[in-house]
Amino acid sequence: MIIGIDLGTTFCCVAYIDDETGQPRIIPNSDGKITTPSVVYFDGKKAIVGEKANELKLTVAHNIFEFVKRDIGKPIEIPPDLYPENATLLTPAPYEVANFKYGAHGISAIILRKLKKDAINYFKKIKKIDKSIKERDIELPAVITVPAYYGEKERQEVKIAGYAAGLNVISIINEPTAAALAYGLMQSQKKKIMVFDLGGGTLDITILEISGPDEARVIASEGHNQLGGMDWDRLIEEYIISQLQNKYQIEISPELGFRIQKLALQAKFELTEKESTTITVPVEDQEIEITLFRERNRNYHADEDAFYFEERSGLLLAQCKAVVERILEKSNLSWDDIDEVLLAGGACRMPMIPKLLNEISRGKVRNDIKGFSPDTAIAIGAALYGFHRGRRKIVDVLSHSIGVKYVEKESYYIEHILRKNQPLPAFAEKRFKAGPNAIVEIYEGESNRPDECSFRGRINLDNREEVYVNVKMFINEEGILKVIAEYPGEQRELEIYNELYRFDERARILREKIQSITID
């Protein structure tokens, strides 16, 4: 039994394919819900995950972790010998609990172990797994989804998180690709679609060509790792806080701050369904009512300080539009080439999102697709990928450019060899002049500056004199990068693996830690 996991910034979802009917099924959590909040309370010995952890935010001041997905790929600490030109991008994210630095992937492992536990209990209930088997004794096969713009470091850490949680991660696939597979299950025609995946913390846009349920070819991907539903929540939070502070002179305590956060999320959901909503904020011995509007309407007699959700979202919507325009430009496509726009991710439920996309695409957004839900599509697509593994043809693209560092006029630059959005597998080569005892350093990223890219590895040439070096790069569908440096009479090779193939000692220590805690 292979499960598909949508490991979201704000919510997670788990699915599987019924081996008797071939139909997708959502696995409910221990609360009977189809999604689990990506919130963790963790004291080093016990972890509470989901809605119970969400409720604890109102009473517990410490050890609450949320939105950790935005920190995946950040180092736990910066080693003192790290290249100084890399330091500007690296903001440590230790997530330290009980004197152990778990990192964002460690907290993600706790979430994944909770999802695994709920899946096993569900399979026991429907008699797919023997009731006597303990959760820790099963390495449940899983396909986990990630944003398409994730580089190999981020994918590696998600794989480590799955390993630490006790999952057998058979594949890491891109979220928009998973959504397209779920949609393709209902299609028989060849179509070029844009998947607009706006989740709780990230925006991911991918253009794919699908040919029914068995084939998908990715054309291009773009994204924004700091743009998601939580940013719309903050617009509401900031307004509520300003009203309480300026109009009522109320001091915002941590407990009140968490309550406002919850009310803001509730208000966003209500403004999705209604044109206005009134929230009640309990403060000491009073209850303060604040009314919010979805959009400006002549029938509303509100003051100038009123909250109009869509107007206040102007900058966020402009950022969404910019990513859409960038992917079309980089893929050399226009809206005439796109057959449909497919919405994925819970934040796409806000009416302003399909409205924006319909305006710029001239009405190509697909709404109310029978059997397709933005909340569950990605998990279902991941489950489908695992179920049909080997039979389903997926052609993906390189998520980031890869190149080598060179020096010019005493400054360092990156010369890209493999380019972002090249179909996988990919190959390219370039010729460089190298001084004596040269080192070929490999970086991943779109910038031509090393401090804005991720270091991947190096090859020591050991050449005694100046030579011309031919650098060849190969990367396969699984993300294994092979670099060959050839110069007269010599050849040096380097293989850079992602974590789909091996784990280091720290990953094994993390697994021991995660497996020793109590999960609720």
C-alpha positions in Angstrom: 0.0 0.0 0.0 1.6 3.3 -1.2 0.4 6.5 0.3 0.6 10.0 -1.3 1.4 12.9 1.0 0.8 16.6 0.4 3.2 18.1 3.0 1.8 21.6 3.1 2.9 24.8 4.8 -0.4 25.1 6.7 -2.3 21.8 6.0 -1.3 18.3 5.0 -3.4 15.6 3.2 -2.8 11.9 2.7 -4.3 9.6 0.0 -4.0 6.1 -1.4 -5.4 4.2 -4.4 -7.8 1.4 -3.6 -6.1 -1.7 -5.1 -9.5 -3.3 -5.8 -11.2 -0.4 -7.6 -8.2 1.7 -8.7 -10.0 4.7 -7.3 -8.3 7.4 -5.0 -9.2 7.6 -1.4 -8.4 10.3 1.2 -7.2 9.0 4.5 -8.8 10.8 7.4 -6.7 11.8 10.4 -7.5 10.8 14.0 -10.0 13.7 14.2 -11.9 12.3 11.2 -10.8 15.3 9.1 -9.4 15.1 5.5 -6.6 17.6 6.2 -4.3 18.0 9.2 -2.9 21.5 10.2 0.9 21.6 9.9 1.2 22.8 13.5 3.4 21.0 16.1 3.7 21.3 19.9 7.0 19.5 20.9 8.8 19.5 24.2 11.5 17.0 23.3 9.6 13.9 24.5 6.1 14.3 23.3 4.7 15.9 20.1 1.1 17.0 19.5 0.4 17.5 15.8 -2.6 19.1 14.1 -5.7 20.8 15.5 -4.8 20.0 19.1 -1.5 21.8 18.6 -3.4 24.7 17.1 -5.6 24.9 20.2 -2.6 24.8 22.4 -1.3 28.1 20.9 -3.9 29.9 23.1 -2.4 28.6 26.3 1.2 27.6 25.6 3.8 30.3 25.0 6.7 28.1 23.8 7.4 24.9 21.8 4.8 25.6 19.1 6.1 25.3 15.5 4.2 26.2 12.3 4.9 27.3 8.8 8.2 25.3 8.9 8.0 24.4 5.2 9.3 27.9 4.4 12.5 27.1 6.2 13.2 23.7 4.5 16.7 23.9 3.0 18.0 26.5 5.5 21.0 25.3 7.5 20.7 24.3 11.2 23.9 26.3 11.7 26.6 27.9 9.5 29.9 26.0 9.8 32.9 28.4 10.4 34.7 27.1 7.3 31.7 27.8 5.0 32.6 29.8 1.9 32.2 33.4 2.9 30.5 34.2 -0.4 27.7 31.8 0.4 26.9 33.3 3.9 24.5 36.0 2.7 21.8 33.5 1.7 22.1 31.3 4.7 19.8 32.2 7.6 20.1 29.4 10.2 16.9 27.7 11.2 17.9 25.4 14.1 14.4 24.6 15.6 16.2 23.6 18.8 14.3 21.6 21.4 15.8 20.1 24.6 19.3 20.9 23.4 19.0 19.2 20.0 18.8 21.1 16.8 16.1 19.4 14.7 16.0 21.9 11.9 12.9 22.5 9.7 13.2 19.0 8.3 13.2 17.5 11.8 9.9 19.2 12.7 8.6 18.1 9.3 9.6 14.6 10.2 7.3 14.8 13.3 4.4 15.9 11.1 5.1 13.1 8.7 5.2 10.5 11.5 1.8 11.7 12.7 0.5 11.3 9.1 2.0 7.9 8.9 0.5 6.9 12.3 -3.0 8.0 11.2 -2.6 6.2 7.9 -1.6 2.9 9.6 -4.5 3.2 12.1 -6.9 3.7 9.2 -5.5 0.7 7.2 -5.9 -1.4 10.4 -9.5 -0.2 10.6 -10.3 -1.2 7.1 -8.3 -4.4 7.5 -5.5 -3.6 5.1 -2.9 -4.1 7.9 -2.9 -6.6 10.7 -4.0 -4.9 14.0 -1.1 -6.5 15.9 1.6 -4.7 14.0 3.0 -1.6 15.6 3.4 1.7 13.8 7.2 1.8 14.4 7.6 -1.6 12.8 6.2 -0.6 9.4 8.1 1.4 6.8 5.1 2.6 4.9 5.9 3.3 1.2 5.2 6.9 0.4 5.4 9.5 -2.4 5.8 13.0 -1.0 5.2 16.2 -2.9 7.3 19.4 -2.9 7.1 22.7 -4.6 8.5 22.6 -8.2 11.0 25.3 -7.5 12.7 23.3 -4.7 16.3 22.7 -5.4 18.1 19.4 -4.5 19.0 20.6 -1.0 15.3 21.1 -0.2 14.3 17.8 -1.8 17.1 16.1 0.1 15.8 17.4 3.4 12.2 16.3 2.7 13.5 12.8 1.9 15.5 12.9 5.3 12.3 13.9 7.0 10.4 11.0 5.5 13.2 8.6 6.5 13.3 9.9 10.0 9.5 9.5 10.3 9.8 5.8 9.4 8.5 6.1 5.8 10.0 4.4 2.8 10.0 7.4 0.5 10.0 5.9 -3.0 9.7 9.2 -4.8 9.6 13.0 -4.4 7.5 14.7 -7.0 6.4 18.2 -7.8 3.1 19.5 -6.4 1.8 20.9 -9.6 2.7 17.7 -11.4 0.7 15.7 -8.8 -2.3 18.0 -9.3 -2.1 17.5 -13.0 -2.0 13.7 -12.6 -5.2 13.9 -10.4 -6.8 16.0 -13.1 -5.5 13.8 -15.9 -7.3 10.8 -14.3 -10.5 12.4 -15.7 -9.1 13.4 -19.1 -8.8 11.6 -22.4 -7.7 14.5 -24.6 -4.2 16.0 -25.0 -4.1 19.4 -23.4 -1.7 22.1 -22.4 -2.6 23.3 -18.9 -1.2 25.7 -16.4 -1.4 24.5 -12.8 -1.7 27.5 -10.4 -0.9 26.0 -7.0 -1.3 28.6 -4.2 -0.9 26.8 -0.9 -0.7 28.1 2.6 2.9 29.3 2.3 4.1 28.9 -1.3 3.1 29.7 -4.9 4.0 27.2 -7.5 3.0 27.5 -11.2 3.7 24.8 -13.8 2.8 24.4 -17.4 2.3 20.8 -18.5 1.1 18.9 -21.5 -1.1 16.0 -20.4 -2.3 13.1 -22.5 -5.0 11.5 -20.3 -4.2 9.7 -17.1 -0.9 8.0 -18.2 1.3 10.8 -19.4 2.4 14.3 -18.4 5.2 16.4 -19.8 6.4 19.4 -17.8 7.2 22.4 -20.0 8.2 25.0 -17.4 7.9 25.8 -13.7 8.1 29.0 -11.7 7.4 29.8 -8.1 7.6 32.1 -5.1 8.6 30.5 -1.8 7.4 33.4 0.4 3.9 33.8 -1.0 0.9 31.9 0.2 -2.5 31.9 2.0 -0.8 32.9 5.3 0.2 36.2 3.7 -3.5 36.9 3.1 -4.2 35.9 6.7 -1.6 38.5 7.9 -3.5 41.2 6.1 -6.5 40.5 8.2 -4.4 40.0 11.4 -2.7 43.4 10.9 -6.0 45.2 10.5 -7.5 43.6 13.6 -4.4 44.5 15.6 -4.4 48.0 14.3 -8.1 48.4 15.3 -7.5 47.0 18.8 -4.4 49.2 19.4 -5.5 52.5 17.8 -9.3 52.5 18.4 -9.4 50.6 21.7 -5.9 51.1 23.1 -5.5 47.4 23.8 -2.1 45.8 24.3 -1.6 42.6 22.2 -0.4 39.8 24.4 1.0 36.5 22.9 -2.3 34.8 23.9 -4.4 37.4 22.2 -2.1 37.4 19.2 -2.7 33.6 18.7 -6.5 34.2 19.1 -6.3 37.0 16.5 -4.4 34.6 14.1 -7.2 32.0 14.5 -9.9 34.7 14.0 -8.1 36.0 10.9 -8.1 32.5 9.3 -11.8 32.1 10.1 -12.6 35.5 8.6 -10.7 34.6 5.4 -12.7 31.4 5.1 -16.0 33.3 5.6 -15.0 36.0 3.1 -14.5 33.2 0.6 -18.2 32.4 1.0 -19.8 35.7 1.9 -19.4 39.4 0.9 -18.8 40.4 4.5 -18.2 39.0 8.0 -18.1 40.2 11.5 -15.7 38.7 14.0 -15.8 39.0 17.7 -12.6 39.5 19.7 -12.9 38.7 23.4 -10.7 41.0 25.3 -10.7 41.0 29.1 -14.3 41.9 30.1 -15.5 43.0 26.7 -16.3 41.6 23.3 -15.2 43.8 20.4 -16.9 43.3 17.0 -15.0 44.1 13.8 -16.6 43.9 10.3 -14.6 43.0 7.2 -15.7 43.2 3.6 -14.6 41.1 0.6 -14.7 44.1 -1.8 -15.9 47.6 -2.0 -19.6 47.9 -2.8 -21.9 50.9 -3.1 -24.4 49.2 -0.9 -21.9 49.3 2.0 -22.0 52.4 4.2 -18.5 51.9 5.8 -16.0 54.5 6.8 -12.8 55.1 5.0 -10.9 52.9 7.4 -13.0 49.9 6.5 -11.3 46.6 5.5 -11.8 45.7 1.9 -10.0 42.3 1.5 -9.5 42.4 -2.3 -8.2 46.0 -2.3 -5.7 45.3 0.5 -4.5 42.2 -1.4 -3.4 44.3 -4.4 0.4 43.8 -3.8 -0.1 40.0 -3.2 -2.2 39.7 -6.4 0.5 41.7 -8.3 3.1 39.2 -7.1 0.9 36.3 -8.4 0.5 38.0 -11.7 4.2 38.6 -12.0 5.0 34.9 -11.6 2.4 34.0 -14.2 3.9 36.5 -16.7 7.4 35.2 -15.9 6.6 31.6 -16.7 4.9 32.4 -20.0 7.8 34.6 -21.0 10.4 32.0 -20.1 8.6 29.2 -21.8 7.9 31.3 -25.0 4.2 30.7 -24.7 1.2 32.9 -24.8 -2.4 32.5 -23.4 -3.3 31.3 -26.9 -1.1 28.2 -26.2 -2.8 27.4 -22.9 -6.0 25.3 -23.0 -7.0 25.5 -19.3 -5.9 26.9 -16.0 -6.1 24.4 -13.2 -6.3 25.6 -9.6 -4.7 23.7 -6.7 -4.0 24.6 -3.1 -6.5 25.7 -0.6 -5.8 29.5 -1.0 -7.2 29.3 -4.5 -10.6 29.1 -2.9 -10.5 32.9 -2.3 -12.7 34.4 -5.1 -10.0 37.0 -6.0 -7.6 34.3 -7.3 -9.8 32.8 -10.0 -11.0 36.3 -10.8 -7.5 37.5 -11.4 -6.5 34.5 -13.5 -9.7 34.7 -15.5 -9.0 38.3 -16.3 -5.4 37.7 -17.5 -6.1 34.4 -19.3 -9.4 35.5 -20.9 -11.6 33.0 -19.1 -9.5 29.8 -19.1 -9.8 28.9 -15.4 -11.6 25.6 -14.8 -14.0 25.8 -11.8 -16.0 23.2 -10.1 -14.4 20.2 -11.8 -16.2 17.1 -10.7 -14.1 14.9 -8.4 -11.3 17.5 -8.2 -10.7 19.5 -5.0 -7.8 22.0 -4.5 -7.4 20.6 -1.0 -6.9 17.0 -1.9 -5.8 16.9 -5.5 -2.0 17.0 -4.8 -2.2 14.1 -2.3 -4.3 12.1 -4.8 -1.9 12.8 -7.6 1.0 11.6 -5.4 -0.9 8.4 -4.6 -1.6 7.9 -8.3 2.1 8.3 -9.1 3.0 5.7 -6.6 0.3 3.3 -7.7 1.2 3.5 -11.4 4.9 3.8 -10.8 6.8 2.4 -13.8 3.7 2.6 -16.0 3.0 6.3 -15.9 5.2 8.5 -18.1 6.3 11.7 -16.4 8.7 14.0 -18.1 9.9 16.7 -15.7 12.2 19.6 -16.0 15.3 20.9 -14.1 14.1 23.1 -11.2 17.3 25.3 -11.1 20.2 26.1 -13.4 23.6 24.5 -12.6 26.9 26.1 -13.4 30.5 26.6 -12.3 32.3 29.5 -10.6 34.9 31.5 -12.5 36.9 34.6 -11.7 37.0 37.8 -13.8 38.7 41.0 -12.8 39.1 39.7 -9.3 35.4 39.0 -8.9 33.6 35.7 -8.9 30.7 34.8 -11.2 28.7 31.8 -12.2 28.7 30.4 -15.8 25.5 28.3 -16.2 25.9 25.1 -18.1 22.5 23.3 -17.4 19.6 25.7 -17.6 16.4 25.8 -15.6 13.4 24.1 -17.2 15.5 21.9 -19.4 13.7 18.5 -19.8 15.1 15.7 -17.8 17.4 13.9 -18.4 19.6 16.8 -19.4 23.2 17.2 -20.8 25.3 20.2 -21.6 29.0 21.2 -21.8 31.2 24.3 -21.9 34.9 25.1 -22.3 36.9 27.2 -19.8 40.4 28.4 -19.4 41.9 27.3 -16.0 45.0 28.4 -14.2 47.4 26.0 -12.4 45.9 23.8 -9.6 42.4 24.9 -10.6 39.3 23.9 -8.8 35.9 23.4 -10.6 33.2 24.5 -8.2 29.6 23.6 -9.0 26.7 25.9 -8.0 22.9 25.7 -8.3 20.7 28.8 -8.9 19.7 31.4 -11.4 22.0 34.3 -10.4 25.4 34.8 -11.8 26.8 35.5 -8.3 28.0 32.7 -6.1 26.6 34.3 -2.9 23.1 34.0 -4.4 23.4 30.3 -5.4 23.8 27.0 -3.6 27.2 25.3 -3.5 26.9 21.6 -4.7 30.4 20.3 -5.0 34.0 20.7 -6.4 36.5 18.9 -8.6 40.3 19.4 -7.9 42.0 19.3 -11.3 45.7 19.1 -10.0 46.9 20.7 -13.3 50.4 22.1 -13.1 50.0 24.7 -15.8 47.3 26.8 -17.5 44.9 24.6 -19.6 41.6 24.6 -21.4 39.0 22.5 -19.5 35.9 21.0 -21.0 33.2 20.7 -18.3 30.3 18.2 -19.1 27.2 18.0 -16.9 24.6 15.2 -16.9 21.5 15.0 -14.7 19.0 12.2 -14.8 15.3 12.0 -13.8 16.2 11.1 -10.2 18.3 14.2 -9.7 21.7 12.6 -9.8 24.2 15.1 -11.2 27.4 13.9 -12.9 30.1 16.4 -13.7 33.2 15.5 -15.9 36.1 17.9 -16.3 38.4 17.0 -19.2 41.7 18.6 -20.1 44.7 17.3 -22.1 45.6 13.9 -20.9 43.3 13.9 -17.8 39.7 13.5 -16.8 38.1 14.1 -13.4 34.6 13.0 -12.4 32.2 13.9 -9.6 28.7 12.5 -8.9 26.5 14.6 -6.7 23.6 12.5 -5.3 20.4 13.8 -3.8 19.3 12.1 -0.6 17.0 9.6 -2.5 20.0 7.3 -2.5 22.0 7.7 0.8 21.8 9.3 4.2 24.6 10.7 6.5 25.1 10.0 10.1 23.1 13.0 11.2 20.0 11.7 9.4 20.3 8.4 11.3 20.6 10.3 14.6 17.5 12.4 13.7 15.6 9.2 12.9 16.5 7.8 16.3 15.2 11.0 17.9 12.0 11.1 16.0 11.3 7.4 16.6 11.8 7.8 20.3 9.1 10.5 20.9 5.5 10.0 21.6 3.2 11.3 18.8 -0.4 12.4 19.4 
